[in-house]
Amino acid sequence: MDMRLEPIGPQALWEETFQKLGRSAPMQRADENDMAYLRRVARVGRKYIPSGEEIARVAFDYTMPDAVVPKFSEMMRERVEANLRRTDNLDPRDPSYRVVHVTDDFSLPARRVVRINAPSSMPLYSADRRSMGQIFR
């Protein structure tokens, strides 16, 4: 019997986002209530967004009223998800990254099919209508 513990409550909200970052959401401490946990995990999430974003300037500490913590924590989580694929904020000298150039293959000219042969070398399709007319006589 295989048993796994899955996160519940506020940790479950952030777990999916942290999985996309290649890590797990921080565990909720035994002496930490839900609002304190959401504040702490939002501060961790701040590391994954650019400092110029408006939500990055929000102080997720004891001065934030408990009534607005879930809303602002969700806003932070949404911004972390939105910035998952950004590359302009990465250090190009970091050896743990490699440069990948993505090209649009659909912009290349296509090849025109002139003839498709069956294994017995009988053409199944030919661009020449005259030779196709002789097959079906």
DOVOLO-736651 format. One record per residue (C-alpha): x, y, z. Coordinates in nm, 4 decimals, decimal comma. Example, Ala and Ser with C-alpha at 12.3 -4.5 7.8 and 13.67 -1.06 7.14 Angstrom:
DOVOLO-736651
xx; yy; zz
1,2300; -0,4500; 0,7800
1,3670; -0,1060; 0,7140
//
This chain:
DOVOLO-736651
xx; yy; zz
0,0000; 0,0000; 0,0000
0,1486; 0,3311; -0,1113
0,0580; 0,6304; 0,1018
0,1253; 0,9933; 0,0113
0,0498; 1,3098; 0,1975
-0,1024; 1,5807; -0,0156
-0,1115; 1,9450; 0,0861
-0,4403; 2,0904; 0,2006
-0,5603; 2,4407; 0,2757
-0,3438; 2,7348; 0,1807
-0,0458; 2,5163; 0,0899
-0,2510; 2,3399; -0,1779
-0,3097; 2,6746; -0,3500
0,0623; 2,7371; -0,3910
0,1767; 2,3777; -0,4458
0,0829; 2,3704; -0,8142
0,2688; 2,6966; -0,8787
0,5835; 2,5796; -0,7007
0,5715; 2,2492; -0,8924
0,6031; 2,4507; -1,2138
0,9143; 2,6098; -1,0637
1,0615; 2,2650; -1,0026
1,0193; 2,2660; -0,6263
0,7563; 2,2151; -0,3562
0,5721; 2,4822; -0,1673
0,7109; 2,5480; 0,1811
0,5386; 2,3445; 0,4511
0,3106; 2,5181; 0,6951
0,4703; 2,5228; 1,0388
0,2881; 2,3764; 1,3370
0,2791; 2,7121; 1,5176
0,1775; 2,9084; 1,2060
-0,1835; 2,9981; 1,1296
-0,3154; 3,0154; 0,7726
-0,2731; 3,3926; 0,7382
0,0877; 3,3845; 0,8623
0,1612; 3,1009; 0,6194
0,0117; 3,2911; 0,3242
0,2207; 3,5948; 0,4166
0,5382; 3,3862; 0,4300
0,4761; 3,1980; 0,1042
0,3934; 3,5263; -0,0729
0,7296; 3,6639; 0,0437
0,8956; 3,3544; -0,1057
0,6987; 3,4070; -0,4278
0,8309; 3,7638; -0,4487
1,1712; 3,6172; -0,5400
1,0270; 3,4859; -0,8665
0,8891; 3,8143; -1,0041
1,0672; 4,1294; -1,1216
1,1111; 4,3947; -0,8545
0,9380; 4,6491; -1,0787
0,6009; 4,4775; -1,0507
0,3494; 4,6546; -0,8313
0,2719; 4,3503; -0,6146
0,6435; 4,3166; -0,5320
0,6227; 4,6349; -0,3244
0,3457; 4,4999; -0,0990
0,4639; 4,4301; 0,2548
0,3504; 4,0786; 0,3436
0,4103; 4,1186; 0,7160
0,2075; 4,1643; 1,0360
0,0917; 4,5122; 0,9234
-0,1279; 4,3603; 0,6513
-0,4815; 4,2973; 0,7853
-0,5866; 3,9314; 0,7907
-0,8965; 4,0127; 0,5832
-0,6903; 4,1003; 0,2729
-0,4097; 3,8438; 0,3046
-0,5794; 3,5714; 0,0925
-0,6581; 3,8187; -0,1874
-0,3059; 3,9636; -0,2019
-0,1486; 3,6191; -0,1707
-0,3532; 3,5021; -0,4695
-0,2473; 3,8112; -0,6650
0,1171; 3,7278; -0,5891
0,0663; 3,3662; -0,6973
-0,0871; 3,4820; -1,0273
0,2111; 3,7084; -1,0956
0,4555; 3,4254; -1,0188
0,2721; 3,2051; -1,2709
0,2713; 3,4851; -1,5287
0,6488; 3,5232; -1,4967
0,7384; 3,1532; -1,5214
0,8425; 3,1678; -1,8875
1,0214; 3,5024; -1,8869
1,3857; 3,4959; -1,9890
1,4715; 3,8650; -1,9832
1,5313; 3,8527; -1,6077
1,7873; 3,5678; -1,6196
2,1592; 3,6200; -1,5857
2,3158; 3,5223; -1,9220
2,6430; 3,4249; -1,7491
2,4704; 3,1694; -1,5250
2,6061; 2,8254; -1,6307
2,2882; 2,6442; -1,5249
2,1005; 2,7867; -1,8251
2,1494; 2,7191; -2,1927
2,0325; 2,9290; -2,4833
1,7622; 2,7731; -2,6997
1,6545; 2,9496; -3,0176
1,2999; 2,8699; -3,1257
1,2183; 2,9106; -3,4921
0,8864; 2,9022; -3,6684
0,9126; 2,6086; -3,9099
0,5862; 2,6995; -4,0809
0,7480; 3,0018; -4,2426
0,9792; 2,7819; -4,4531
0,8733; 2,7037; -4,8108
0,7102; 2,3634; -4,8498
0,8280; 2,0912; -5,0871
0,5999; 2,0029; -5,3729
0,5194; 1,6346; -5,4103
0,5775; 1,5300; -5,7714
0,5317; 1,1535; -5,7491
0,4561; 0,8899; -5,4859
0,5499; 0,5355; -5,5864
0,4099; 0,2091; -5,4573
0,6616; -0,0683; -5,3719
0,6164; -0,2149; -5,7224
0,7170; 0,1249; -5,8633
0,3681; 0,1929; -5,9907
0,2917; 0,5585; -5,9300
0,0056; 0,6170; -5,6856
0,0114; 0,9889; -5,7553
0,1738; 1,1921; -6,0255
0,1658; 1,5609; -6,1059
0,1534; 1,4569; -6,4710
-0,2143; 1,4059; -6,5581
-0,1321; 1,2201; -6,8779
0,0513; 0,9405; -6,6945
-0,2265; 0,9194; -6,4348
-0,4859; 0,8713; -6,7110
-0,3043; 0,5572; -6,8322
-0,3250; 0,3866; -6,4910
-0,7045; 0,3693; -6,4777
-0,7709; 0,2375; -6,8327
//
